Amino acid sequence: MLTTAAAILAVAASAASAPADGKAALERLKALAGEWRGTAESVSGPPAAARYEVGSGGSIVRELLFPGTDHEMMSVYHLVDGQLVLTHYCALGNQPRMKLKASSGDDLVFDFDGGTNFVAEKDPHIHGGRIHFASPDRMEQGWTVFVGGRQADEKKLFLMRKK
């Protein structure tokens, strides 16, 4: 019985430490192509909008948040050696980079991997986040904001595909 329990724990640990499938995650993001509308901060929060486009021969996904506003931002998702990465071009004028840390079920989880035009230990920046695919036409996002090297806020989006 102890041998069986040890084997189960070993398999579970191996699955938990297995690298996320970057190619499958990029394909999931490609399926978002189109216009999205919803709210920010909460399901009853202020209006939010996003646009997703597949580009560069299918090798990238461009995410445009709050298009046409003073707060417009873009993230570009692509593969590097099979790993999904993104660069977020923030309205703050900085460009944090993130890597896909985990992909399970309907979630993509990203973690900080450097960036430009800010000092991570002191300046505000997006440090990581999660995209949750609630259905093919509905998603939720949560992005952590770090200031002074610590989490200071979480920005949320609740979006539905525009028909």
C-alpha positions as CSV (number, residue, x, y, z in Angstrom):
1,M,0.0,0.0,0.0
2,L,2.9,2.4,0.8
3,T,4.4,1.6,-2.6
4,T,1.2,2.5,-4.4
5,A,0.8,5.7,-2.4
6,A,4.4,6.7,-3.2
7,A,3.8,5.9,-6.9
8,I,0.7,8.1,-7.0
9,L,2.5,10.9,-5.4
10,A,5.4,10.6,-7.8
11,V,3.1,10.8,-10.8
12,A,1.2,13.8,-9.3
13,A,4.5,15.6,-8.6
14,S,5.7,14.8,-12.2
15,A,2.5,16.2,-13.7
16,A,2.7,19.3,-11.6
17,S,6.2,20.0,-12.6
18,A,5.7,19.3,-16.3
19,P,6.2,22.3,-18.5
20,A,3.1,24.1,-19.8
21,D,2.3,23.3,-23.5
22,G,3.1,26.7,-25.1
23,K,1.9,25.6,-28.6
24,A,-1.5,24.5,-27.3
25,A,-1.8,27.7,-25.2
26,L,-1.0,29.9,-28.3
27,E,-3.7,28.0,-30.3
28,R,-6.1,28.7,-27.5
29,L,-5.3,32.4,-27.7
30,K,-5.7,32.4,-31.5
31,A,-9.3,31.3,-31.0
32,L,-10.0,34.6,-29.3
33,A,-9.6,36.5,-32.6
34,G,-12.2,39.2,-32.8
35,E,-13.8,42.0,-30.7
36,W,-14.6,41.6,-27.0
37,R,-16.7,43.8,-24.6
38,G,-17.3,43.7,-20.9
39,T,-16.3,45.3,-17.7
40,A,-13.2,46.0,-15.6
41,E,-12.6,45.5,-11.9
42,S,-15.9,43.6,-11.4
43,V,-18.8,42.2,-13.3
44,S,-20.7,45.4,-12.7
45,G,-17.6,47.7,-13.2
46,P,-16.8,50.3,-15.8
47,P,-16.9,49.3,-19.5
48,A,-13.9,47.5,-21.0
49,A,-13.1,46.4,-24.5
50,A,-10.4,44.2,-26.2
51,R,-9.5,43.1,-29.7
52,Y,-7.5,40.0,-30.5
53,E,-5.7,39.5,-33.8
54,V,-3.6,36.7,-35.2
55,G,-0.6,38.0,-37.1
56,S,2.9,37.4,-38.6
57,G,1.8,34.2,-40.4
58,G,0.0,32.9,-37.4
59,S,3.0,33.1,-35.1
60,I,1.7,35.9,-32.8
61,V,-1.5,37.0,-31.1
62,R,-2.0,40.7,-30.5
63,E,-4.2,41.7,-27.6
64,L,-5.3,45.3,-27.7
65,L,-6.9,46.5,-24.4
66,F,-9.1,49.6,-24.2
67,P,-8.6,50.4,-27.9
68,G,-8.9,54.0,-28.9
69,T,-8.7,55.3,-25.3
70,D,-6.0,57.1,-23.4
71,H,-5.4,53.9,-21.5
72,E,-4.9,51.7,-24.7
73,M,-2.4,48.9,-24.1
74,M,-1.1,46.0,-26.2
75,S,0.3,42.6,-25.4
76,V,1.9,40.3,-28.0
77,Y,2.0,36.6,-27.3
78,H,4.4,34.3,-29.2
79,L,6.5,31.1,-28.8
80,V,10.2,31.1,-27.9
81,D,11.6,27.6,-28.1
82,G,8.1,26.2,-27.6
83,Q,7.4,28.3,-24.6
84,L,4.6,30.8,-24.7
85,V,5.8,34.3,-23.7
86,L,4.2,37.8,-23.9
87,T,5.4,41.3,-23.8
88,H,2.9,43.8,-22.4
89,Y,3.2,47.4,-23.8
90,C,1.7,49.2,-20.9
91,A,0.0,52.7,-20.8
92,L,2.7,53.4,-18.0
93,G,5.3,53.3,-20.8
94,N,7.0,50.1,-19.6
95,Q,7.2,46.7,-21.2
96,P,7.0,43.8,-18.7
97,R,7.6,40.3,-20.2
98,M,6.0,37.1,-18.9
99,K,6.2,33.4,-19.5
100,L,3.5,30.8,-19.4
101,K,4.0,29.2,-16.0
102,A,1.0,26.8,-16.0
103,S,-1.8,25.7,-18.3
104,S,-4.5,23.6,-16.7
105,G,-8.1,23.1,-17.8
106,D,-9.4,26.5,-18.8
107,D,-6.6,28.6,-17.3
108,L,-3.3,30.1,-18.5
109,V,-1.1,31.5,-15.8
110,F,1.8,33.8,-16.5
111,D,4.7,34.8,-14.4
112,F,7.1,37.8,-14.6
113,D,10.3,37.4,-16.7
114,G,11.8,40.9,-16.8
115,G,11.1,43.9,-18.9
116,T,12.2,47.3,-20.1
117,N,11.8,50.9,-18.9
118,F,11.2,50.1,-15.2
119,V,13.0,48.9,-12.1
120,A,11.0,45.8,-10.9
121,E,12.0,46.4,-7.3
122,K,10.4,49.9,-7.2
123,D,8.4,50.9,-10.2
124,P,4.7,49.9,-10.9
125,H,4.3,47.2,-13.5
126,I,2.2,44.2,-14.4
127,H,4.0,41.2,-12.8
128,G,1.9,38.2,-13.7
129,G,-1.6,37.1,-14.5
130,R,-4.2,34.6,-15.4
131,I,-6.6,34.2,-18.3
132,H,-9.6,32.0,-17.5
133,F,-11.7,30.7,-20.5
134,A,-15.2,30.4,-19.1
135,S,-16.6,29.4,-22.5
136,P,-15.6,30.0,-26.1
137,D,-17.3,33.4,-25.9
138,R,-16.6,34.5,-22.3
139,M,-13.3,35.0,-20.4
140,E,-12.0,36.6,-17.3
141,Q,-8.5,38.0,-16.7
142,G,-6.7,39.0,-13.6
143,W,-3.3,40.8,-13.7
144,T,-1.2,41.5,-10.7
145,V,0.3,45.0,-10.3
146,F,3.6,45.3,-8.3
147,V,4.9,48.5,-6.8
148,G,8.0,48.6,-4.6
149,G,8.7,44.9,-5.3
150,R,5.3,43.7,-3.8
151,Q,1.8,43.1,-5.1
152,A,-0.2,46.3,-4.8
153,D,-3.3,45.6,-6.8
154,E,-5.0,43.2,-9.2
155,K,-6.6,44.4,-12.4
156,K,-9.5,42.3,-13.6
157,L,-11.4,42.1,-16.9
158,F,-14.7,40.3,-17.6
159,L,-15.1,40.0,-21.3
160,M,-17.7,38.5,-23.8
161,R,-17.2,38.0,-27.5
162,K,-19.0,40.7,-29.5
163,K,-21.4,39.1,-31.9
